[in-house]
Amino acid sequence: MRISYLVLAAALSTGVAQSQTGRWMIDTLPGVDEVQLTLHRADSTNSHSVGFSRFRGLTRAQMDSSTGQTLRFEIVHEAGILNCEGYFKSGNGAGAFTFAANPSFVAEMHSLGYNGLTADQIFSMAMFDIGPKYVRELKNLGYQPTADELFALKIHGATTDFIKQVKDLGYRPTLDELVSMRIHGVTVEFIRDLKALGYRPTIDQLVSLRIHGADTEFVKQIKDLGYGPTIDELVSMRIHGVTPDYIHDLRSHGMKNLSIDQLVSLKIHGISD
């Protein structure tokens, strides 16, 4: 998913309503029942995949026509409808859209505590599939995010399935921690692999491991060399460039049975580089 994050953040923070019209472009995606939808407005652009089931008044045959034709259709979201008109040929198209907010969506979000949503926020909620269903799922998991936090969670892919799996592994992440985990690539598989290797890192440690590139393959290689490093030691090794190859090189020069602290110190001082 590609989006102008700075433009979106500015629009959300100022709450300035902008025209809910613009240009659309659609590209077919091979092998899946989705298309790539790109929307251009006066000062923002976003692009994301959309399931073909959301389209109303448009068929694959019309899109794929080799002769080309002008079409009118709708793209239905929980927050509202994109009314589109444009030209399709051989699976790709472009044209103009007008967004119409769904009044029942606004009322339902209001009942869930989201008052005074701007036109831009409602439009962006449509684009990111943010709505009552997602809010209720988060509430059932113990969260009541603000509108801005909803956007952060969605932009970075903190799905309710991801949150459930993380909680099933014994963690109780805050909303900020969930976003941080997603930004830095902390996956459920990464947590499980570390657990299998005997580690139970905190969320901060998980993020630190990912930031510094201490993946499970690195951990396995270090353990295979006879070490039982702590999380902090693994991070320190990665920060200072202590690799399995470096350890092998030291051993080939007769420097064996070195502790991790000694390895890090030698690397810092440029020994055997």
N, C-alpha and C positions, 0 to 999 in steps of 0.2 A: 504494500500500500504506500503510495506516495502522496504527501500532502504538504502544503505550505504552512508549517507549524507556527511560524512567527506571526503570519497574517491571522491565522485562526486564533492564536492566543491574544493578539491585540484586540480582535473583534469581541472576544468573550469578556476581556477585562474592561473594555470601555462600555460594552452594552449598547453600542451604536447600531441601530437597525439599518440594514442596507437593502437595496433592491433585491427581491427574490427572483430575479431573472438572470439569464445568462446563456452560454453556449454549451452544448454537449457534444461529446465524441464517443463512439462505441467501437470497440475492436473485439472480434470474436476470439475466444480462447480455445485452442484445439483440445479435443478429448474430454471436455467437461461441459456441464450444463450451466455455464456462466459466461458473462461477457465482462470486458474491462470498460468501465464507465469513467470518463473524465469530464469534470464540470468546471467551466471557466466562468467566474463572475468578475465584477469590476476590479477587485483587488485581491482575489484569491483563486487558487486552483487546487482541486483534489482529485485523486484517481483511486478507484478501488474496484474490486470484483463484485458483481451483482448476479445473484441467481436468476435464471431466466423465468422462474416461477413468479417473480415480482412484476413482470411485464404484462400489461393488459392492452389488447388491441394490436399486438405485433407477433408475427409468427417467424419461425426460422426460415421458412420458404421465402417470405417477403425480404428478410434480411439478406439471404443468399442469392437473390435474383441477379443474374448476370447482366440484365438489361438496365437495372436501376430504376428506382421509383421514389416519389415523395410520399411520406407516411406521417400519420398522426398516431400517437400512442401514449400510454401512461406507465410510469414506474412507481409502484405502490410501496410506501414505507409506513411504518407504524406512526410516525410523526406527521406524515402528509404525503402528497402526491406530486410527482414531477410530470407536468403536462408538456409533452415533447412534440415537436414537428421538425422534420428534416428529410434528408436524402440518404438512402441506403443503396449500396451496390456491392455484390460479391462478399457479403458478410460484414462490411464495415460501413459506418454512417456518421453523419454530423448534422447539427442543426441548432435550434433555439429551444429553451425551456422556460417555463414559469412554474414556480413552486407554490402550492396551495397547502397551508397548514391544516391539519386535522383538528377541528375544534374539540372533539372528544379526547384527543391525546392531551391537549393543553389542560383540560378540566381534570383528567385523571392524574397527570403529573402534579397538578396543584393539590389534589387530595393526598398525594404522597409527600407533600412538603416542599415542592419545587414551585415557588411563587415568582411571578414577574419575569418569566422567561422571555428573552428578547427574540425578535424575528430571526436574528442570526443564530442564536442558540438552538431554536427549534429546527431551523434548516440543517445545522450541523448534527443535531441529534438524529435526523433522518439519515444523513450520510453515514453515520457511525452505528446505525441500528441501536441507538439508545432509547429506551422506553420503559413503560411500567413493568414489563416482564423482567427485564434485566435488573431494574431497581428492586423488585420484590425478591428476586433470587439473591441479590446481595444482602437484603434485609434479613432473609432467612439464614444467611451465613454470619449474621451479626454485624453488618456494616450499614451505615447510613451516610453515604458520601454526598458531598456538595455537588452542584452541577459541574464545577471545574474538575473535581475529583473523578466524576463519571467520565469526562472526556479523557483525562489522563489514563484511567484504567483501560478504556477502549482503544485509545491510540496505541498503547503499548501491548495490547493483546492479553490483558489480565481477564481471561474468561472465567465464568463461574465454575467451569469444569476444572480449570487450573487451580483455582482457589480451594475447591473441595479436596483435590488430591494432595495439595500442600498441607491442608489441615488434617487430612487422614494420616499424614506422616508425622503428626504430632506438633506442627508449628501453628502459631497463632499470629500471623503477620498483620501489621497495621496496613492501612491503605498506601502510605508512603513506601513501606517495605515491599508491598506487592508490585508497585510500579518499578522500584529499584531492581527487584528480582528479574522482571521482564526486560528492562532496559539492558541489563548486563548478561542476559542469557542463562539465568538459573532455571533449569528445567527440572521437572519431576524425576526424569531419568538420571540426571546428574546427582540429585539427592539420594536416590536409591542406590546408585553405583557407589557413592561414598559410604553409605551405610553398610554395604556388602564388604567394603574394605576396612570396616571397623570405626568409622567416623560418624559423629553426630554434631555437625557444625551448627553454630547459631546462624541466623539469617545474615547478620553482618559478615560473618566468616564465609558463608556461601558466596556472597557478593564479592568479597575480597579475593577469594580463590578465582572467580571468573574474571575479575578485572585484571589480575596478574597472570592469567593463562595457566593456572595450575589445574589442568584437566585430569580426569581419572587415569588416563594412560601415563601421564607423568608420575602420578602417585604410585601406580603399580610398578613402574620402572625403578623408582627410588626404593620401594619396599623390597623388590627383587634383589637389590644390592645389599640387603641386610639391615636397612634402616627402618625405624618405626617413628617417622616424623610426626610432630604435632601439626595442627593446622597453621599455627603461627610460623613454625619452621618451614613448612611448605611454601607459604607466601614469601618468606624471607629468601628462600632459595631461588624463587622465580624473580624476585625483585633484583637480586644480585647476579643472576645468570648462572647459578650452579645447576648444571644439567647432568644427566647420566653420563654423557660423553666426557664431560669435565672430570667426573669422578673416576671413570675408567683411565683417563689420561694421567691423573695423579697416581693411581695405583700402578700404572705401567712404569712410573718413575720411582717406585718403592715407597710411596706415601700411602700406607694402608691403615685401616682401623681409625680413620679420622672421624671425629664427631661432626655433626652438622654445623655447630658453631665454628669449628675449625675450618670446615669447607668454605663457609661463607666468608670468614676472615681472610683466608688465602685468596679467594676470588676478588674480594674488595681490594687487596693489595697487589693484584695482578700476577699472582704466582701461577706458573705453568700455562700462561695464555699463549 
